């Protein structure tokens, strides 16, 4: 049983994955629990929970490690360009050819493309694949901070093009209050509480996941309650999963080619591969509450990101294990 659990975890089917599925099931069965009629003040809980997530995220970041990481600029430029330029431009191009006006799945796919890279899973997979771990930590941390500014800029462009109601300055103010200010406060407290957050990182991770599950539940409960998913055939979801798989492997291939063209060594190419192809469900969920204030729409918009997040864990974990084993053979 332990071996089976370990194998599933390596493939991305961990406890959090099954809890995500369970939160979707609950949202489907009890949609009223996720709106203003809920017996729990979920809106307030998630609001302050998000602020705490980013406060402790700031506490974990070492300002010194961020400064030290600036040396390997070619690697960082490639990863950040992939995350914030290549991804969105690729989806914009595909949207111009295949996109439909008013399709929230397309909005969700572009939102996924505009998001920063993950922190924890990128660093873990780079470590397993024997990549440049300090560079992975730097890029994941820097990407998260940069995303607070870049993601809403991209969404402002996309949503204004799609004739949607989107107030950029109002969104920035909300993001600064709920995300950036807690991160800056956390950075200030790093020297006091940095060791404490390392010691209790497992508990903090569980807290993060609990808030994400609540956000996912409330978003999908509103969408199910208003019938946003009605009339959608199973084939559409399977096709969405196929598109997300294609997008992940396409980005992996592009990162591999660019890494070789720039003459990066193996460890740096591994870091580029995993940091440049990942997207953050944590920031997608928390920023999405601000970028998409209508919870009914947000549930649909969040779906491509959830599918991509699951697939990047499954494919990425398998690839990292294989690359790590190949290193041992040499």
Secondary structure, DSSP 8 states (H G I E B T S, - for coil): -HHHHHHHHHTT--HHHHHHHHHHHHHHH-GGGGSTT-SS-HHHHHHHHHHHHHHHHHHH--HHHHHHGGG-HHHHHHHHHIIIIIHHHHHHHHHHHH--TT-HHHHHHHHHHHS---SHHHHHHHHHTT--HHHHHHHHHHHHHHHHHHHHHHHHHHHHHTT----HHHHHHHHIIIIIHHHHHHHHTHHHHHHHHHHTHHHHHHHHHHHHHHHHHHHHHHHHHTTTTTT--HHHHHHHHHHHHHHHHHHHHHHHHHHHHTT--HHHHHHHHHHSS---HHHHHHHHHHH---HHHHHHHHHHHHHHHHHHHHHHHHHHHHHHHHHHH-
